[in-house]
Amino acid sequence: MKTSVVTARLDPDTLAGLDKLAEYHERSRAWLVAKAVKQYVKNETEFFDFLQEGEDAIERGEYLTHEELMAEIKGMRQRDAA
């Protein structure tokens, strides 16, 4: 797999924490940073995909107005109370 080098500026406290984690995990700074960036990209991509799913549903007219939602919740509460 081809990889690329990326540089970043870290404040001293963050760098110290990174070094501590690298030592604990017996890994390099680069390994930890790559792992962290990979997880961040995955999380953000999933979040933006989720938002897009909602926007697409709205464009298709698949949504409830506030009033419709409140009426549905009220109905659920009444069914639960019965």
N, C-alpha and C positions, 0 to 999 in steps of 0.2 A: 504494500500500500504506500502510495506517495504521500509524504507529509510536507508541510510548509512551516517555516519559522515565523513566529509572531513575537513582537516585543511588547512589554507593558511596563508602566512605571508603578511601583508600589511604595506606599509609605513604610517607614521603618517597622512599625508595629505589625503590619500585615506581612511583611517579609519575614520577620522573626517568627510569626505564627506559622507561616508556610515552611520555614526551615524546621520548626519543631515537629510539624506533621510529617514532613519528609523523613526525618530521622525516626519517628515513631513507626511509620509504615515501611521503613527501609526502602524508600523510593526517592527518585530525584525530584527537584522542584518542577522540572519540565513535565514529568509524568503526572504530578498532582495538578498542575495548571491545565494540562490537556484534558484530564478527567473532569475537572471543574467546568471548563468551557464546554465540553461535550454535553454534560448534564444541563448546563444553562441553556444551550441551544435547543436541546430536546424539549425542555420545559416550556420555553418561550414559543417554540414552533407549535407544540400541542395547544398552548393557550390561544395563539392567533388562529389556528385551525378551528378551535371551538368558537371563537368570536365570528369567524367567517361563516360557520355553519348557522349561527343565529341570524346573521345579516342575510344570508341566502333564504332562510325560512321566512323572514320578514318580507323580502322581495316577492316570494311566492304567496304571500298573504296568510301564512301559517303562524298566526299569533293571536293572543287575546288582548283586548283593551284592558285597562285598569278595572273598569266597571265589570267586565265579563269575568275577570280573574277573581275579583272580590265576591261576586255572586257564586262562583264555583266553590270558593273557600267556605262561604256561608252554608252552602248546600252540604259540603263535606262535614262541617261541624254539626249540622242538624242531624245528618245520618248517624254520626258517631254518638250523639247524645240520645238517640232513640233506642 
